[in-house]
Amino acid sequence: MTEDARTEPPHISVVVPVRNEQDNIEPLVTEIEAALAEMAPFEIIYVNDGSSDNTASVLDHLRASRPHLRHIRHASSCGQSAAVRTGVRAARADMVVTLDGDGQNDPAFIPQMAALLLASGESCGLVQGQRVGRKDTGFKKFQSKVANGVRSRILRDGTRDTGCGLKCFRRNAYLALPYFDALHRFMPALMRREGYDLAYVDVKDRPRHAGVSNYGFFDRLWVGIVDLCGVRWLISRRRTRPQAEEII
């Protein structure tokens, strides 16, 4: 990709929220580039959520030879949902993909998800990845299973795994969602509330490449229960996207 790629509108924007992931950045950037080779031009937006390690210097080093790589930094950690929103607002493409920065989400699934979103038409707002072959500890898998079960029973969002960071969606649809700190965990339910259809892709889960987890799953049930109740309240006041027609 040439320097002109900075001015050529990308077909797809990949947003990666990270905090203290210095050893995971270069391997993941390389994998994303390989996955999107046939989808150029593209951009990769790393949102550095107040990292205290060498995340910033690693990103700045990589940017020197990658005009498609962007680095946005939060002065202090604001959380994963805030980092995702910062990246989506900065994205220049109409189609956005998010994935976690620890390497557990495999970028090889991005082209399949993007193709499904486009093939599904404007009525589809989100393609949600759903993990198979989870690589977490048994306790974390148990926590996630319980949390997903509670969420599914209360929200009836038809989604097996909202905790998967691999999501492909329309930028305008995302920006229309009500924002709160746990938004990334409830996107399927909120997309349905906006009147959008959803699609799903099973994706392979992988072990973390290096480091330790910084962002939790929706596995702190008692912390997330307030957000869950709030989303349930929003859904009970379901809104319908207006079908506007200009009268000349």
C-alpha positions in Angstrom: 0.0 0.0 0.0 1.4 3.4 -1.0 1.5 6.7 0.8 -1.5 7.7 -1.4 -3.5 5.2 0.7 -3.9 7.9 3.4 -6.1 9.9 1.0 -7.9 7.1 -0.8 -11.1 6.1 1.1 -10.7 2.7 2.6 -13.1 -0.1 1.9 -13.0 -1.3 5.4 -11.8 0.0 8.8 -10.4 -2.3 11.4 -10.6 -1.0 15.0 -8.4 -2.6 17.7 -8.8 -1.4 21.3 -5.7 -2.1 23.3 -4.2 -1.5 26.8 -0.7 -2.8 27.6 -0.5 -5.2 24.7 3.1 -4.3 23.5 4.0 -7.8 22.6 0.8 -8.6 20.7 0.7 -5.6 18.4 3.1 -6.5 15.6 2.0 -10.1 15.2 -1.6 -9.1 15.0 -1.0 -6.2 12.6 0.8 -8.6 10.3 -2.1 -11.0 10.4 -4.7 -8.3 9.7 -2.7 -7.1 6.7 -2.6 -10.6 5.3 -6.3 -11.2 5.9 -7.2 -7.9 4.1 -4.7 -8.2 1.2 -7.6 -8.7 -1.2 -9.7 -5.9 0.3 -7.3 -3.0 -0.1 -7.5 -0.1 0.5 -8.0 -0.6 4.2 -7.1 1.1 7.4 -6.2 -0.3 10.8 -7.0 1.9 13.8 -5.4 1.0 17.1 -6.9 2.8 20.0 -4.4 2.9 22.8 -6.5 3.1 25.9 -4.0 4.7 28.4 -1.3 2.0 28.1 1.6 2.3 30.6 3.9 -0.1 28.8 5.6 0.3 25.3 2.4 0.0 23.3 2.7 3.6 22.1 6.3 3.2 20.9 5.6 -0.1 19.2 2.7 1.5 17.3 4.7 4.5 16.3 7.5 2.3 15.1 5.1 0.3 12.9 3.4 3.4 11.6 6.6 4.6 10.0 6.3 2.0 7.3 2.5 1.5 7.2 0.4 4.5 6.0 -2.7 2.4 6.6 -2.0 2.1 10.3 -3.4 4.7 12.6 -2.7 5.3 16.3 -5.2 7.1 18.6 -4.3 7.4 22.2 -6.5 8.0 25.3 -4.6 9.9 28.0 -6.0 7.6 30.6 -7.9 4.3 30.4 -11.5 4.8 29.6 -12.6 1.1 29.0 -13.1 -1.0 26.0 -16.4 0.4 24.9 -15.0 3.9 25.0 -11.9 2.8 23.0 -14.1 1.1 20.4 -16.3 4.2 20.0 -13.3 6.4 19.6 -12.0 4.2 16.8 -15.4 3.9 15.0 -15.9 7.7 15.1 -12.4 8.1 13.6 -13.0 5.4 10.9 -13.2 6.5 7.3 -14.9 3.5 5.9 -18.6 2.7 6.0 -17.9 -0.8 7.1 -16.1 -1.4 10.4 -14.6 -4.5 12.0 -13.6 -4.7 15.6 -11.4 -7.4 17.2 -9.6 -7.7 20.5 -5.9 -6.8 20.7 -4.7 -9.9 22.5 -4.5 -12.1 19.4 -7.3 -14.5 20.5 -9.6 -13.3 17.6 -8.3 -14.6 14.2 -8.4 -11.9 11.6 -8.6 -14.6 8.9 -12.4 -14.5 9.4 -12.7 -10.8 8.5 -13.3 -11.3 4.7 -16.0 -13.8 5.4 -17.8 -11.5 7.8 -17.5 -8.5 5.5 -18.8 -10.5 2.5 -21.8 -11.7 4.6 -22.6 -8.1 5.7 -22.6 -6.9 2.1 -24.6 -9.8 0.8 -27.2 -9.4 3.5 -28.1 -5.9 2.3 -28.8 -2.7 4.1 -31.3 -4.4 6.5 -28.4 -6.2 8.2 -26.5 -4.0 10.7 -24.2 -6.4 12.3 -22.3 -9.7 11.7 -21.4 -11.1 15.1 -18.6 -13.6 15.5 -19.4 -16.5 17.8 -16.4 -18.4 19.3 -15.9 -22.1 19.0 -13.1 -24.1 20.7 -12.7 -21.6 23.5 -9.1 -21.3 24.8 -9.9 -19.7 28.2 -9.5 -21.4 31.5 -12.3 -23.7 32.7 -13.5 -21.1 35.2 -13.6 -18.3 32.7 -15.5 -20.5 30.3 -18.0 -21.3 33.1 -18.4 -17.6 33.9 -19.0 -16.7 30.3 -21.5 -19.6 29.8 -23.5 -18.4 32.8 -23.4 -14.7 31.8 -24.4 -15.5 28.2 -27.2 -17.7 29.5 -28.6 -15.0 31.8 -28.2 -12.3 29.1 -29.9 -14.4 26.4 -32.8 -15.3 28.7 -33.4 -11.6 29.7 -32.7 -9.9 26.3 -33.7 -12.7 23.9 -31.2 -11.3 21.4 -30.8 -14.6 19.6 -27.0 -14.5 20.1 -24.9 -17.2 21.6 -21.8 -15.2 22.3 -21.8 -11.4 22.5 -18.5 -11.4 24.2 -16.6 -12.2 21.0 -14.6 -9.1 19.9 -14.9 -10.0 16.2 -17.8 -7.9 14.9 -18.4 -6.5 11.5 -21.0 -3.7 11.2 -22.2 -0.6 9.4 -20.6 2.5 10.9 -23.8 4.6 10.7 -25.7 1.8 12.4 -23.3 1.7 15.3 -23.2 5.4 15.8 -27.0 5.5 16.1 -26.9 3.2 19.1 -27.2 4.7 22.6 -23.8 4.9 24.1 -22.8 3.6 27.6 -19.7 2.0 29.0 -20.7 -1.6 28.3 -22.1 -1.0 24.8 -19.7 -3.5 23.1 -21.3 -6.3 25.1 -24.8 -5.6 24.1 -24.5 -4.7 20.4 -26.7 -7.5 19.0 -29.6 -6.6 21.3 -29.3 -2.9 20.5 -29.0 -3.4 16.8 -32.2 -5.4 16.9 -33.8 -2.6 18.8 -32.8 -0.2 16.0 -34.6 -2.5 13.5 -31.6 -4.2 12.0 -31.2 -7.8 11.1 -28.2 -9.8 12.4 -26.0 -12.4 10.9 -23.5 -14.8 12.5 -20.2 -16.4 11.8 -18.5 -19.1 13.9 -14.9 -18.1 14.5 -12.0 -19.9 15.9 -10.8 -18.9 19.3 -7.0 -18.9 20.0 -4.8 -18.6 23.1 -3.6 -15.2 24.1 -0.3 -14.6 22.4 1.4 -12.8 25.3 0.6 -10.8 28.4 -2.5 -10.9 30.6 -6.1 -9.9 30.2 -6.9 -6.2 30.6 -10.6 -6.2 29.6 -13.0 -8.6 31.2 -15.8 -10.6 29.5 -19.4 -10.0 30.6 -18.4 -12.4 33.4 -18.5 -10.0 36.3 -22.2 -10.7 36.6 -23.0 -8.5 39.6 -21.2 -5.6 38.0 -22.9 -6.1 34.6 -26.4 -6.6 36.0 -27.2 -2.9 36.1 -26.2 -2.6 32.4 -28.3 -5.7 31.6 -31.4 -4.2 33.3 -30.8 -0.9 31.5 -30.6 -2.6 28.1 -33.7 -4.6 28.9 -35.5 -1.3 29.7 -34.3 0.2 26.4 -35.6 -2.9 24.4 -39.0 -2.6 26.1 -39.2 0.8 24.5 -38.3 -0.5 21.1 -37.8 2.1 18.4 -38.3 1.7 14.7 -36.0 3.3 12.2 -38.1 5.8 10.2 -38.5 5.1 6.5 -38.3 8.7 5.3 -39.2 9.9 1.8 -38.4 13.3 0.6 -41.4 15.3 -0.8 -40.3 17.7 -3.5 
